[in-house]
Amino acid sequence: MHDDPRFVYVLVSTVDSDRHYVGLTSDVKRRLEVHNSGGSLHTAQHRPWRLIVALDFATPASAVAFERYLKTSSGRAFAKRHFV
C-alpha cells in the first residue's frame, strides 16, 4: 500500500447519526480501528463509528484539498447529499 495519505474517508457515529468525521489516511481499515478503540481524541466520545465512504485519490495533494473542502460548510452539505 502507498504510504502517502491518499484516502479521504467519512465516518458516522452509530450512537449519534448526526455526528460525522472526515479524515485522511493511507490505511482506511487501520484508521477506523483507531477511531473505534478510542485512539483519537476527536472521535473517542462518539464511538463506535461506521465507515460511510472512502475515496482514493491519485495524489496526496488532491486528497488533502478534498478533505479540506469536506470540512467547510459547503463541503459538509455536499457530503450529506452524496454520502449520507
Stockholm file with secondary structure:
# STOCKHOLM 1.0

chainA/1-84         MHDDPRFVYVLVSTVDSDRHYVGLTSDVKRRLEVHNSGGSLHTAQHRPWRLIVALDFATPASAVAFERYLKTSSGRAFAKRHFV
#=GR chainA/1-84 SS CCSSCCEEEEEEESSCTTCEEEEEESCHHHHHHHHHHTCCTTTGGGCCEEEEEEEECSSHHHHHHHHHHHTSHHHHHHHHHHTC
#=GC SS_cons        CCSSCCEEEEEEESSCTTCEEEEEESCHHHHHHHHHHTCCTTTGGGCCEEEEEEEECSSHHHHHHHHHHHTSHHHHHHHHHHTC
//
